Amino acid sequence: MFNSKKRNLLLATLVVALACAVFVNWYYTRPPADEEAAAQTTRTGGASLGDAQYVGSMSEEEEAIAANASAEYFASAKLRRQTAQDKAKEALGKVIADSKASKESVESANKALASLAATIKKEADIENLISAKIGGDCVVIINDDGVEVIVEGGRLNDQSALQIKDICVKQTKLPASSVTIVEQK
């Protein structure tokens, strides 16, 4: 019986401690009330009520965050593309190395591997040319249907779209209608 009372007391103590921890966490992470936030912004922002501000402009910190998010997106997209290409290379390499594979399947795998290598080179060349022309980051994906280009936000306009299509058409020999250009948000 004493053991049960001890266990219940310990359990009650743990519940109270957990409740206190939740309250403290909430207290220090809650957003400030509207009046507190306004007063704190006025005190720390250095601006006074009535000062002119550009509407819709981003602060340097917000621009840095947006640039970082954009860089992360492009790095992630390139990594996913590289991973998919590596898996395809590995699968084709297994067919080529398989001693039981027919001569036709080995030849087909060799052609597919050569095609994949050419596609990888074209994607890299197109990305480098586009970055040099428009000054931003991009990802190029060449597939059976055509070329898809994802361009960094704020870099796409009529002139840059024409330059991108021109680069893609010259590098891939595909018609301009098969080139899709998307601006990253």
C-alpha positions in Angstrom: 0.0 0.0 0.0 2.8 2.4 0.9 4.4 1.7 -2.5 1.2 2.7 -4.3 1.0 6.0 -2.3 4.6 6.8 -3.1 4.0 6.1 -6.8 0.9 8.3 -6.8 2.8 11.1 -5.1 5.7 10.8 -7.6 3.2 10.8 -10.5 1.4 13.9 -9.2 4.8 15.7 -8.7 5.8 14.9 -12.3 2.4 16.2 -13.6 2.8 19.4 -11.7 6.4 19.8 -12.9 5.3 19.2 -16.5 2.5 21.7 -16.2 5.0 24.3 -14.9 7.4 23.6 -17.7 4.7 24.0 -20.3 3.6 27.3 -18.7 7.2 28.7 -18.6 7.7 27.6 -22.3 4.5 29.3 -23.3 5.3 32.4 -21.3 8.6 33.0 -22.9 7.6 32.1 -26.5 4.2 33.8 -26.7 3.9 36.8 -29.1 3.7 40.1 -27.4 0.3 41.8 -27.0 -0.5 44.5 -29.6 0.3 47.4 -27.3 3.5 45.8 -26.1 4.6 45.1 -29.7 3.9 48.6 -30.8 5.7 50.1 -27.9 8.7 47.7 -28.4 8.9 48.5 -32.1 8.9 52.2 -31.5 11.6 51.8 -28.8 13.9 49.4 -30.7 13.1 50.3 -34.3 14.4 53.9 -34.0 11.4 55.1 -36.0 8.8 57.5 -34.6 5.1 57.5 -35.3 4.4 59.3 -38.5 7.8 58.7 -40.1 7.6 57.8 -43.8 8.2 54.3 -44.8 8.3 52.6 -48.2 5.3 50.3 -48.5 6.1 46.8 -49.7 9.9 47.3 -49.4 11.9 44.7 -47.6 14.5 45.4 -44.9 18.0 44.3 -45.4 17.3 41.4 -43.0 14.2 40.3 -45.0 16.2 40.5 -48.2 18.9 38.4 -46.7 16.4 35.8 -45.5 14.7 35.7 -49.0 18.1 35.4 -50.7 19.0 32.5 -48.4 15.7 30.8 -49.0 16.2 31.1 -52.7 19.8 29.7 -52.5 18.5 26.8 -50.4 15.8 26.1 -53.0 18.2 25.9 -55.9 20.7 23.9 -54.0 18.0 21.4 -53.0 16.7 21.2 -56.5 20.1 20.6 -57.9 20.8 18.0 -55.3 17.5 16.1 -56.1 18.4 16.2 -59.8 21.9 14.9 -59.1 20.5 12.1 -56.9 18.1 11.0 -59.6 20.9 11.1 -62.2 23.2 9.1 -60.0 20.5 6.4 -59.5 20.0 6.2 -63.2 23.8 5.9 -63.8 24.0 3.2 -61.1 21.1 1.2 -62.7 22.6 1.4 -66.1 26.0 0.5 -64.8 24.5 -2.6 -63.2 23.0 -3.7 -66.5 26.3 -3.1 -68.3 28.3 -5.0 -65.6 25.8 -7.9 -65.5 27.4 -10.9 -67.1 24.0 -12.5 -67.7 22.6 -9.5 -69.6 22.0 -9.9 -73.3 24.2 -8.0 -75.8 21.2 -5.9 -76.9 20.4 -4.8 -73.3 24.1 -3.9 -72.7 24.2 -1.8 -75.9 20.9 -0.1 -75.0 22.3 0.6 -71.5 25.5 2.0 -73.0 23.5 4.3 -75.3 21.3 5.4 -72.4 24.3 6.1 -70.3 25.9 8.2 -73.1 22.7 10.1 -73.6 22.4 10.7 -69.8 26.0 12.1 -69.8 25.2 14.4 -72.7 22.1 15.6 -71.0 24.0 16.3 -67.7 26.6 18.3 -69.7 23.8 20.3 -71.6 22.0 21.1 -68.3 25.2 22.4 -66.8 26.2 24.4 -69.9 22.7 26.0 -70.1 22.6 26.8 -66.4 26.0 28.5 -66.7 25.0 30.5 -69.8 21.7 31.6 -68.3 23.4 32.7 -65.0 25.9 34.7 -67.0 23.2 36.4 -69.1 20.6 37.2 -66.4 22.8 37.3 -63.3 20.8 34.9 -61.2 20.6 31.3 -60.2 18.6 28.8 -62.1 18.0 25.1 -62.6 17.6 23.4 -66.0 15.9 20.1 -66.4 16.0 18.4 -69.8 13.6 15.6 -70.4 11.8 13.9 -73.2 9.2 16.6 -73.5 11.6 19.5 -73.7 13.5 21.9 -71.4 12.2 23.3 -68.1 14.0 26.3 -66.6 13.4 27.6 -63.1 14.8 31.1 -62.7 15.5 33.0 -59.4 12.7 35.3 -58.4 12.9 38.8 -59.7 15.1 38.0 -62.6 12.5 37.1 -65.2 11.2 39.7 -67.7 10.5 39.7 -71.4 14.1 40.2 -72.4 15.5 37.6 -70.1 12.8 35.1 -71.2 13.9 35.6 -74.8 17.6 35.1 -73.9 16.8 31.9 -71.9 14.7 30.5 -74.8 17.5 31.4 -77.3 20.1 29.6 -75.1 18.0 26.5 -74.7 17.2 26.3 -78.4 20.8 26.7 -79.4 22.1 24.1 -76.9 19.4 21.4 -77.3 18.3 22.0 -81.0 14.7 21.7 -79.7 12.0 24.1 -80.9 11.3 27.2 -78.7 7.8 25.8 -78.0 9.3 23.0 -76.0 11.1 25.4 -73.6 9.2 26.2 -70.3 10.4 29.0 -68.1 9.2 29.3 -64.5 10.1 32.0 -61.9 10.9 30.7 -58.4 8.7 32.4 -55.8 
